[in-house]
């Protein structure tokens, strides 16, 4: 996964170079810890140690702008943006103009696009004014990011996020509550033996259990989507690539296929993302999945957003987000899905709040009551007990029927009862035959004739099973079975 903090990496490196050119002091007094060593502490996550070293360095060198810049970086790593802003402003006042891009980065992340644009413009003006210093313009990536953010703010979907929970990333799928009709989301251990996958990923399985889609890394260590289909004999075919173009050369992972078999949601960190993984949607034209589109805000943010799933039968959708920067935990948002997209007005004073989901209450309608939604989710587990698989019967089109209610023909359902009874007696006869063969191999020759007789009975029963199975298919499809 690409992290949004990578946008600051080039800025920091350029800052270190420019500060060395300006002959900034390299050692803090009296600790003797170099600026580069402090920066390494921040990279390694030793934030408390770095903060203490920066305090000592600041006392020894109060005019050193780089120290304030690194303080800002340390605050960002600690999720303390307000203190980071103050530190970056101070660094800029002391002459470090690269701090303007750091301020623009925070403003973009908070959707303060006008403030971000001003910081970038001030930075570029400084570059232009000081051409003789041969300064490198590092604003291009930040400008591109701001352009994407501004564009997405013009089409923030008006959704209702009725709940959210924070959960350990290792078990985040436990927060998803989907009905059987929507298929299942699974950890990769569910894949058949020998099928390759890469962590982290999620395996989506269709309701009928005939198809699985997941993410795996290719030879270039890029996640691409793979799929396998169950054959009529219940074996699995070889994995297929699900549109190598979907990630546009970047990761494509965390798939969810809508029941229509056409609409595919997944996450990618390609160049159209706001930062990190964003959620995209693609549709199949009958031959292949078309170029994917970023679904925009509030689903996506400058951090990792992924694993969107929509349950059409309950009207509830889910997605995971790292926007709250909770370390080993991730936030799962619960929202009400809609058949058509309605965007928040660009003039709405709550636009930024709704886009960033600073408070999910900003998305609630007046007098919101979600009691029926919660009741529906609570009943899912009870409903699943009723919808257990009673059998598995493969149809010629690949669909696997598991309950009597799935038959459209009453005659087919009636024949299915006979098929199950016959299959049970056949399996019992096979088990008895197996025991008799063991007894015969151990010297009991008296069962020889019984074995021959039972073998004929089993053979007849299996032939009858095939006939009944064909009768079921004819009754259900109205067609002929060869």
Secondary structure as UniProt FT lines:
FT   HELIX           4..8
FT   HELIX           9..21
FT   TURN            22..23
FT   TURN            29..31
FT   HELIX           35..43
FT   TURN            44..45
FT   HELIX           47..60
FT   TURN            62..63
FT   HELIX           65..77
FT   TURN            78..79
FT   HELIX           81..93
FT   TURN            94..95
FT   TURN            97..98
FT   HELIX           99..109
FT   TURN            110..111
FT   HELIX           113..129
FT   HELIX           131..133
FT   HELIX           140..153
FT   TURN            154..155
FT   STRAND          160..168
FT   HELIX           169..175
FT   HELIX           180..182
FT   STRAND          184..186
FT   HELIX           188..190
FT   TURN            193..194
FT   STRAND          203..205
FT   TURN            207..208
FT   STRAND          211..217
FT   TURN            219..220
FT   STRAND          223..230
FT   TURN            232..233
FT   STRAND          240..241
FT   HELIX           244..247
FT   TURN            248..249
FT   STRAND          252..257
FT   TURN            259..260
FT   STRAND          263..268
FT   TURN            271..272
FT   STRAND          278..284
FT   STRAND          293..294
FT   TURN            297..299
FT   STRAND          305..311
FT   TURN            312..315
FT   STRAND          316..321
FT   TURN            323..324
FT   TURN            327..328
FT   STRAND          329..336
FT   TURN            346..347
FT   TURN            349..350
FT   HELIX           351..356
FT   HELIX           360..363
FT   TURN            366..367
FT   HELIX           371..386
FT   STRAND          393..394
FT   TURN            396..397
FT   STRAND          400..401
FT   HELIX           404..406
FT   HELIX           410..441
FT   TURN            442..443
FT   HELIX           445..447
FT   HELIX           448..477
//
